[in-house]
Amino acid sequence: MLNEGVADRVIRVIIGIVLLALVFVGPRTPWGWIGLLPLVTGIIGWCPAYSLFRIRTTPARKA
């Protein structure tokens, strides 16, 4: 079940890529590995924190 909208997913993927770039380029800090979390959640479209707090950024379904 997806709980992330398209804009949310795109933003997460971009943030994930930028954070991962910190590992390989720039300051080469290991903190950039945190970028895996938004990258993976953006790719699969499901966020465990959103599920926990019952947040959905997907458009409402028509009945």
ABEGO torsion letter per residue (X at the ends): XBABBAAAAAAAAAAAAAAAAAAABEAGBAAAAAAAAAAAAAAAGBBAAAAAAGBBABBBBBX
